[in-house]
Amino acid sequence: MKRFEIFNKKMKGIVQLNNDEEIVGIVRRSVVVESPRLAFAALWILIPFFFFFPLLQLGPFGLGFFLVLLMWGIYYGLRKWLKWHYTMLVITDQRVLDVEQHGVIKRTITELPIDDISEVKGKKRGILGRLFNLGDVRVETIKAQAFDLELSGVYRPEEVSNLILDVQYMTGEVTGDQPFHSKQIIKSSKDEEID
């Protein structure tokens, strides 16, 4: 099964697509950015096991303390993983959706039609950004709206911004002779197999 088809099936529970709308790309924060938080969660889950026998000697209080520490670590890890996994930019052929997961349950979705985009910026910041090819993608609106879409810690931010510009160009919202920067990205996202 193709990666693109799997993403389409997963997105049906998160965002509502129009009948003639297709997902062109899905962009998440890099796991490199989230790895310290996920490692801390894993450590928090493992630490109570190092104190398991001393806590058992305290009787029911020690067992309860062990379970509270373990459950808190599992909750923290689940919360961080859900926030990383479900915070994304969904790029379709009609709009850009900013999906933000705020915790275990709360999620906000902000949509921006392709024709309301005035500028897309992808830039790297700092030494780590240059070393790991990470940066921020910012989508600015053409109207005086109160929001712009932004996702930080994205892998290859310039290519993501070029993808959004190319979708805007392909839909006819931009005039002129703009080259297609991301034909290869669109093709590879549709043809790439899951290993």
C-alpha positions in Angstrom: 0.0 0.0 0.0 1.3 3.4 -0.8 2.2 5.9 1.9 0.0 8.6 0.3 -3.0 6.3 0.5 -2.4 5.5 4.2 -2.1 9.2 5.0 -5.4 9.8 3.2 -7.1 7.1 5.3 -5.7 8.5 8.6 -6.6 12.0 7.8 -10.3 11.2 7.4 -10.7 11.1 11.2 -8.8 14.4 11.7 -9.8 16.7 8.8 -12.8 16.8 6.5 -11.8 17.0 2.9 -14.0 18.4 0.2 -15.2 15.9 -2.5 -12.7 17.0 -5.1 -9.9 17.8 -2.7 -6.6 15.8 -2.5 -3.9 15.8 0.0 -0.6 16.9 -1.5 1.6 16.7 1.5 1.7 16.3 5.3 4.4 18.0 7.3 5.2 17.3 10.9 7.9 18.5 13.3 11.0 16.4 13.0 11.5 13.6 15.5 14.9 15.1 16.1 13.2 18.1 17.7 10.9 16.0 19.9 13.4 13.3 20.8 14.6 15.0 24.1 11.0 15.2 25.3 10.2 11.6 24.3 13.5 10.4 25.9 12.5 12.2 29.1 9.1 10.5 29.0 10.8 7.1 28.5 13.2 7.8 31.4 10.3 8.8 33.6 8.6 5.5 32.9 11.7 3.5 33.6 12.9 5.3 36.8 10.1 3.8 39.1 11.3 0.3 38.2 14.8 1.1 39.6 13.2 1.8 43.0 10.6 -1.0 42.8 12.0 -3.2 45.6 12.8 -0.4 48.0 9.3 1.0 47.5 7.8 -2.4 48.1 9.4 -2.5 51.5 7.3 0.5 52.4 4.2 -1.6 52.0 1.0 -0.3 50.4 2.2 3.3 50.5 5.3 2.3 48.5 3.3 0.3 45.9 0.9 3.2 45.5 3.8 5.7 45.1 5.3 3.4 42.5 2.0 3.2 40.5 1.5 6.9 40.7 5.0 7.6 39.3 4.5 5.0 36.6 1.1 6.2 35.5 2.3 9.9 35.5 5.2 8.9 33.3 2.9 7.0 30.9 0.5 9.9 30.8 3.3 12.4 30.1 4.8 10.1 27.3 1.4 9.6 25.7 0.7 13.3 25.8 4.0 14.2 24.2 3.7 11.6 21.5 0.1 12.6 20.6 1.2 16.2 20.5 4.0 15.4 18.1 2.1 13.0 16.0 -1.0 15.0 15.5 0.5 18.5 15.1 1.0 19.0 11.4 0.5 21.1 8.3 -1.8 19.3 5.8 -1.3 20.7 2.3 -4.1 20.0 -0.1 -4.8 21.2 -3.6 -7.3 23.8 -2.2 -6.0 24.8 1.2 -3.4 24.5 3.9 -4.6 23.1 7.3 -2.8 23.7 10.5 -3.6 20.9 12.9 -2.5 21.5 16.5 -2.8 18.9 19.2 -2.8 20.6 22.6 -3.0 17.6 24.9 -4.6 14.2 24.9 -8.1 15.4 23.8 -8.0 19.0 22.7 -7.2 19.7 19.0 -7.6 22.9 16.9 -7.6 23.0 13.1 -7.0 26.3 11.3 -7.5 26.4 7.5 -6.2 28.8 5.0 -7.5 28.7 1.4 -4.7 28.6 -1.2 -5.9 31.9 -2.7 -5.5 33.7 0.6 -1.7 32.9 0.8 0.5 35.9 0.2 3.9 34.6 1.2 5.5 31.3 2.3 8.8 31.3 4.1 10.9 28.4 5.0 14.1 29.2 7.0 16.6 27.5 9.1 17.8 28.9 12.4 20.9 28.2 14.4 23.7 25.7 14.2 21.4 22.7 14.9 19.0 23.8 12.2 21.8 23.9 9.6 23.3 20.7 10.9 20.0 18.6 10.8 18.4 20.7 8.0 15.6 21.8 10.3 13.7 25.1 10.4 10.4 26.9 10.4 7.7 27.2 7.8 5.5 30.3 7.9 2.5 30.8 5.7 1.3 34.4 5.7 -2.2 35.5 4.6 -3.0 38.1 1.9 -5.9 39.5 3.8 -5.6 41.3 7.1 -6.5 38.2 9.1 -5.4 37.8 12.7 -3.4 34.6 12.0 -0.6 33.2 10.0 0.2 29.5 10.0 3.6 28.4 11.4 5.2 25.1 12.2 8.7 25.0 13.7 11.2 22.2 13.7 10.3 21.0 10.2 12.7 18.9 8.1 13.8 20.7 4.9 11.7 23.8 5.4 12.6 25.4 2.1 11.2 22.4 0.2 8.0 22.5 2.2 7.5 26.2 1.4 8.3 25.5 -2.3 5.6 22.7 -2.3 3.0 25.2 -1.0 4.0 27.8 -3.6 3.8 25.1 -6.3 0.3 24.1 -5.3 -0.7 27.7 -5.3 0.8 28.0 -8.8 -0.8 24.8 -10.1 -4.2 26.0 -9.0 -3.8 29.2 -11.0 -3.7 31.5 -8.0 -0.3 32.9 -8.9 0.5 34.4 -12.3 3.7 34.5 -14.1 6.4 32.0 -15.0 7.1 30.4 -11.7 9.1 27.2 -11.9 7.8 24.0 -10.3 10.2 23.6 -7.4 8.7 20.5 -5.9 7.5 18.2 -8.7 9.9 15.6 -7.3 8.5 16.0 -3.8 4.9 15.6 -5.0 5.8 12.6 -7.1 7.9 11.0 -4.3 5.2 11.5 -1.7 2.7 9.7 -3.9 5.0 6.9 -5.0 7.0 6.2 -1.8 6.3 2.9 -0.3 6.3 2.3 3.5 9.1 0.1 4.6 
